[in-house]
Amino acid sequence: MKNKIFLYLFIFTALFVLFQFMNAKKAKESYDVKIENLQKRLKSQDSIKTATIDSLIDINLDLTYFSLESNEDAASYFEEMGYNPGKLALTISDKIISENKPGKDNPIVPYEGMEGNMAINKVRLLNHKWIIADFTDGVYWGELFITYDVREDGVVDFEVEKSFLYPRN
């Protein structure tokens, strides 16, 4: 009787160990498949991120192509005159925008405000001679093409070459 109990106990233990082994094997295979799928998704997301970063870099290069900061010839022109191109660009932009006075139109804008005062909102220095700017009175808006010259004494002269006022819809 004692032998039969040990035999049944041995068979039960062997079946239990076999069941645990098979269950662990299936769980491991399932986890391996999940890990492979996650690694594939991560690689595709990394390639998407890399492609997105590359396209954003290309877009940024396109947007900054016509700017004083990315134009080495224009920057060297100002450096030869003894100016820091970055500081000079800020100074010129500030000078144009500082012409916005409360209750008055900006004198650089060749249009009178119809629904308020014409004020310059944004200025971009394209190179060492040209500026584009946009202006509005709150309802009407337009753009300016300005030429400028920095004299030896540091004075900046502006001349509006072209301007455009968008029609109101």
DOVO-221294 format. One record per residue (C-alpha): residue in one letter; x, y, z negated. Coordinates in steps of 0.25 Angstrom, whole numbers, padded with zeros to 4 digits, always signed. Layout:
BEGIN
AXYZ ...
# end
This chain:
BEGIN
M+0000+0000+0000 K+0011+0009-0003 N+0018+0006+0010 K+0005+0010+0017 I+0004+0023+0010 F+0018+0027+0014 L+0015+0022+0028 Y+0003+0031+0029 L+0010+0042+0023 F+0022+0041+0033 I+0013+0040+0045 F+0005+0052+0039 T+0018+0060+0037 A+0023+0056+0051 L+0010+0061+0058 F+0010+0074+0049 V+0024+0077+0054 L+0021+0074+0068 F+0009+0083+0068 Q+0017+0094+0062 F+0028+0092+0072 M+0018+0093+0084 N+0011+0105+0078 A+0024+0112+0076 K+0029+0109+0090 K+0016+0115+0096 A+0017+0127+0087 K+0031+0129+0091 E+0027+0128+0106 S+0016+0138+0104 Y+0025+0148+0097 D+0036+0146+0108 V+0025+0149+0119 K+0020+0161+0111 I+0035+0166+0110 E+0038+0164+0124 N+0025+0172+0128 L+0029+0183+0118 Q+0043+0184+0124 K+0037+0185+0138 R+0028+0196+0134 L+0039+0203+0127 K+0048+0202+0139 S+0037+0207+0148 Q+0034+0219+0138 D+0049+0222+0138 S+0050+0222+0153 I+0037+0231+0153 K+0044+0240+0143 T+0056+0241+0151 A+0049+0244+0164 T+0041+0254+0157 I+0053+0261+0151 D+0060+0261+0165 S+0048+0267+0171 L+0047+0278+0160 I+0061+0281+0162 D+0059+0282+0177 I+0047+0291+0175 N+0055+0300+0165 L+0066+0301+0175 D+0056+0305+0186 L+0049+0315+0176 T+0063+0321+0172 Y+0069+0322+0186 F+0065+0336+0188 S+0070+0342+0175 L+0081+0350+0170 E+0085+0339+0160 S+0087+0329+0171 N+0093+0338+0182 E+0108+0337+0179 D+0111+0348+0190 A+0102+0358+0183 A+0107+0354+0169 S+0122+0356+0174 Y+0118+0370+0180 F+0113+0375+0166 E+0125+0368+0159 E+0135+0376+0169 M+0128+0389+0165 G+0130+0385+0150 Y+0116+0381+0146 N+0111+0368+0140 P+0100+0363+0150 G+0091+0357+0140 K+0091+0369+0131 L+0090+0378+0143 A+0078+0370+0148 L+0071+0372+0135 T+0074+0387+0134 I+0068+0389+0148 S+0056+0381+0145 D+0054+0388+0132 K+0056+0402+0139 I+0045+0399+0149 I+0035+0393+0139 S+0038+0405+0129 E+0032+0414+0140 N+0018+0408+0135 K+0013+0419+0126 P-0001+0419+0119 G-0011+0428+0127 K-0002+0429+0139 D+0001+0421+0152 N+0015+0416+0153 P+0022+0426+0163 I+0029+0415+0170 V+0015+0409+0175 P+0010+0417+0187 Y-0005+0415+0184 E-0013+0422+0174 G-0021+0413+0164 M-0036+0412+0167 E-0040+0404+0155 G-0029+0408+0146 N-0014+0411+0146 M-0005+0404+0156 A+0005+0397+0149 I+0017+0388+0153 N+0015+0374+0147 K+0027+0366+0152 V+0040+0369+0159 R+0050+0360+0166 L+0063+0364+0171 L+0066+0356+0183 N+0080+0361+0185 H+0089+0373+0183 K+0080+0382+0192 W+0066+0376+0192 I+0055+0375+0182 I+0041+0370+0182 A+0030+0374+0172 D+0015+0372+0170 F+0006+0382+0164 T-0009+0384+0160 D-0019+0393+0154 G-0026+0382+0148 V-0036+0380+0160 Y-0027+0383+0172 W-0013+0377+0174 G-0002+0377+0184 E+0013+0375+0186 L+0025+0384+0189 F+0038+0382+0197 I+0048+0392+0191 T+0062+0394+0195 Y+0072+0399+0184 D+0086+0404+0183 V+0095+0404+0170 R+0104+0416+0171 E+0118+0416+0165 D+0113+0425+0154 G+0103+0414+0150 V+0090+0421+0155 V+0081+0412+0163 D+0073+0418+0174 F+0060+0412+0179 E+0053+0413+0192 V+0040+0406+0195 E+0041+0401+0209 K+0028+0393+0211 S+0016+0392+0202 F+0003+0384+0203 L-0010+0385+0196 Y-0019+0373+0196 P-0034+0376+0200 R-0044+0373+0189 N-0052+0361+0192 
# end
